[in-house]
């Protein structure tokens, strides 16, 4: 039947790769030990402006290092509220916003992707 769905839109395929990257911690893939954003490593560390900046840097570096998007193709914004960090990744194609990926990161429960 319909077990697999192919993605023919290149931007959607890249966004799917981005979602996989975000949910992956270092060591999850045996042969790609440094693949991922390793956001789970922040669990239990609390939330302050230094951790917020570190998470944004980790996301940015991972996206660029894995060649999912060029630095000019996305922007990351975040707002901390207690132990929760709300993150938005805006994906651009040309001059217009192509897509937005919402991430909720809680220091006790980890990462949740929104759409």
Backbone torsions as a table, in degrees:
resi	resn	phi	psi	omega
1	UNK	NA	-130.3	-174.1
2	UNK	-108.9	54.9	-178.2
3	UNK	-71.8	-34.2	-178.6
4	UNK	-123.2	143.2	175.8
5	UNK	-120.1	126.3	178.7
6	UNK	-85.1	151.0	178.2
7	UNK	-110.3	115.5	-178.5
8	UNK	-96.5	-11.4	-179.9
9	UNK	-89.3	116.3	-175.8
10	UNK	-58.2	-36.3	-179.2
11	UNK	-68.3	-37.3	178.2
12	UNK	-67.2	-36.6	177.4
13	UNK	-64.8	-40.1	179.2
14	UNK	-68.7	-37.4	177.1
15	UNK	-65.7	-38.4	176.2
16	UNK	-63.2	-41.0	176.4
17	UNK	-63.0	-37.8	177.8
18	UNK	-64.0	-43.3	178.5
19	UNK	-60.9	-42.1	178.2
20	UNK	-63.1	-43.5	179.2
21	UNK	-59.0	-45.9	-177.5
22	UNK	-63.0	-39.1	-176.8
23	UNK	-81.9	-2.8	-175.0
24	UNK	-100.7	134.9	175.3
25	UNK	-102.5	155.4	177.3
26	UNK	-55.1	135.1	178.9
27	UNK	91.5	-9.5	179.3
28	UNK	-64.3	-36.1	178.0
29	UNK	-102.8	119.5	-174.0
30	UNK	-55.1	-44.7	-176.2
31	UNK	-90.8	-5.7	177.8
32	UNK	-127.6	66.3	-173.1
33	UNK	-58.2	-30.2	-177.3
34	UNK	-101.2	12.7	178.2
35	UNK	-79.1	136.5	175.7
36	UNK	121.8	179.9	178.5
37	UNK	-103.1	-16.1	178.1
38	UNK	57.6	33.3	-179.8
39	UNK	-63.2	-26.6	179.8
40	UNK	-62.1	-22.4	-179.6
41	UNK	-68.3	-13.8	179.4
42	UNK	-88.2	-8.7	-179.4
43	UNK	-58.5	132.4	177.6
44	UNK	86.2	-0.6	-177.3
45	UNK	-94.8	0.3	-177.1
46	UNK	77.5	-173.6	-179.4
47	UNK	-138.0	126.6	172.0
48	UNK	-147.6	-178.1	-175.6
49	UNK	-65.4	-31.0	177.8
50	UNK	-68.3	-43.4	178.4
51	UNK	-66.3	-42.4	178.6
52	UNK	-57.1	-48.4	179.7
53	UNK	-64.3	-38.7	179.6
54	UNK	-64.7	-40.7	177.9
55	UNK	-64.8	-44.0	178.0
56	UNK	-60.9	-42.2	178.1
57	UNK	-63.8	-43.1	179.7
58	UNK	-60.1	-44.8	178.1
59	UNK	-62.6	-49.1	-177.8
60	UNK	-59.8	-48.5	-178.5
61	UNK	-63.0	-42.3	-179.1
62	UNK	-64.8	-43.2	-179.8
63	UNK	-61.6	-43.9	-179.4
64	UNK	-72.7	-44.3	-178.6
65	UNK	-61.6	-34.0	-179.2
66	UNK	-89.7	4.3	177.2
67	UNK	57.1	34.2	177.1
68	UNK	-79.0	-45.9	174.2
69	UNK	-139.0	147.2	172.5
70	UNK	-74.8	155.2	-177.4
71	UNK	-58.7	-25.1	179.2
72	UNK	-84.3	-6.4	-176.2
73	UNK	-97.9	-0.9	179.9
74	UNK	-153.1	158.6	173.1
75	UNK	-137.1	145.3	179.7
76	UNK	-118.8	130.5	176.3
77	UNK	-129.1	144.0	178.8
78	UNK	-143.9	153.4	176.7
79	UNK	-134.5	127.3	177.7
80	UNK	-93.0	139.7	176.4
81	UNK	-141.1	98.9	-175.7
82	UNK	66.0	-125.7	179.2
83	UNK	-93.3	11.9	-178.1
84	UNK	-115.0	137.7	176.1
85	UNK	-117.3	121.1	177.1
86	UNK	-97.8	121.7	-174.2
87	UNK	-120.7	137.3	173.4
88	UNK	-123.2	130.6	173.4
89	UNK	-111.5	116.5	178.1
90	UNK	-95.3	126.6	179.0
91	UNK	-103.9	128.6	-178.4
92	UNK	-111.6	144.9	169.0
93	UNK	-135.0	109.7	-172.5
94	UNK	74.1	-134.7	-177.7
95	UNK	-92.3	-13.9	-171.9
96	UNK	-102.0	154.5	170.4
97	UNK	-67.9	126.4	178.0
98	UNK	-92.7	-40.2	-177.1
99	UNK	-160.6	161.2	175.3
100	UNK	-130.9	132.3	175.9
101	UNK	-113.7	124.1	-179.9
102	UNK	-102.1	134.3	179.6
103	UNK	-128.3	134.3	171.4
104	UNK	-112.6	123.2	178.7
105	UNK	-117.8	120.4	178.0
106	UNK	-113.0	135.2	-175.0
107	UNK	-70.1	-9.1	176.8
108	UNK	-105.5	-27.9	-175.0
109	UNK	-115.2	-17.2	177.8
110	UNK	98.2	-146.7	-168.4
111	UNK	-98.1	136.9	171.4
112	UNK	-133.1	126.1	178.4
113	UNK	-89.9	136.9	173.4
114	UNK	-116.6	173.1	-176.1
115	UNK	-126.7	NA	NA
